[in-house]
Amino acid sequence: MSILRPQKRDPSQENTVPESDGETTELLPPIRPRKPYIARIKFALRLSCTVLLLAFLFKSFSWSSVLQKLEHLDDGGVVIGVIIGLIGVMLSSYQWQSLLEGEGITIDLKRLINLYLVGIAFNHFLPTGMGGDVVKAYYVGREGRNPSGSISAVVMSRVTGFIGMIIVSVPSLIIWHIAFPQWVVITYGLASLAMCSALFCVFFAVTLLPKFLKGNWARYRIVTSLLEIGMTLRESLRHPQALCAATIFGVLFHLSAALNYYAFAMILHIHIPLPFFLIIIPMVSLVSVLPTTINGYGLRESTFIAILTSLHVDPSSATALVLLTDTQGIFFAVIGGIMYLLMREKKIAGKPAP
């Protein structure tokens, strides 16, 4: 997870700050910039993993049977599924709005829904899963004149969304764990435990790391990012009402996501109980966070199909369900892209003539 960084200072004032007695106090050394060739190598590796996973996935099923299932979809059922997906977008926007109000930023819900769709567009069409968060934080911070509060709200929307996901999925896994293969239960349990441990360590590390991290250690981007996230978590606890409201909306969002997949599964004649999707979707979300592919493509689809086939679902039906939900995401992304272009045209049209 990464967040926007503040603007750089004047290089002449980077390492020293004048005090009242005329002396200088040495600050932390500047952050070591990421080398371009290292970033290119990482991107090439992730792109290779994405292509390999998608190629393996496309060869593992019959395209004719998948297309046949997609051709005979009920139009009314598809519309209902998309409407449920839009309800999920609205719930996420409500969650975001509650966190922004905790930071003293008041933004209209309609505007937040538009920016949320713009964020989906950036997440789909840029080679990074955090591009949408950066765009949302930028626009809200500029309009609300509180960049740090906007960044905090974006980070905490991820955190409270994860907490809401745990509240929904863990009790469901405890109740229906017998119906799932052992590897699904173990993988999801370890992934959830790892994520909770990471948040716990980052939260408490902000009071310890600054005392020990000196010299070259403080230059690394990952160290400063962890410190920033930990500080955001600690500062957000000063607004418990906003955090509770955001967590409730996070729970509602994951319930709507499960209902969204369940609606698409029904029109594909995949008879899986609704509570099962309360476990499948969070597990796929946790696996897709791994920085091995671009935006989780390939890894997300492979994991979803593997879980469904382990539940005795036909591979072609499982693939059709994945393609249908991916198409819905691309549909929302296209809408967000159109909104972003309209925003830019409106901004350009509003500029005075030179």
Sequence and secondary structure as in RCSB ss.txt:
>XXXX:A:sequence
MSILRPQKRDPSQENTVPESDGETTELLPPIRPRKPYIARIKFALRLSCTVLLLAFLFKSFSWSSVLQKLEHLDD
GGVVIGVIIGLIGVMLSSYQWQSLLEGEGITIDLKRLINLYLVGIAFNHFLPTGMGGDVVKAYYVGREGRNPSGS
ISAVVMSRVTGFIGMIIVSVPSLIIWHIAFPQWVVITYGLASLAMCSALFCVFFAVTLLPKFLKGNWARYRIVTS
LLEIGMTLRESLRHPQALCAATIFGVLFHLSAALNYYAFAMILHIHIPLPFFLIIIPMVSLVSVLPTTINGYGLR
ESTFIAILTSLHVDPSSATALVLLTDTQGIFFAVIGGIMYLLMREKKIAGKPAP
>XXXX:A:secstr
          GGGSSEEE TTS EEE         HHHHHHHHHHHHHHHHHHHHHHHHTS HHHHHHHHHT  H
HHHHHHHHHHHHHHHHHHHHHHHHHHHTT    HHHHHHHHHHHHHHHHHSS TTHHHHHHHHHHHHHHT HHHH
HHHHHHHHHHHHHHHHHHHHHHHHHHGGGS HHHHHHHHHHHHHHHHHHHHHHHHTTTHHHH  GGGGG HHHHH
HHHHHHHHHHHTT HHHHHHHHHHHHHHHHHHHHHHHHHHHHTT    HHHHHHHHHHHHHHHTSTTSGGGTTHH
HHHHHHHHHHTT  HHHHHHHHHHHHHHHHHHHHHHHHHHHHHHHHHHHHS   
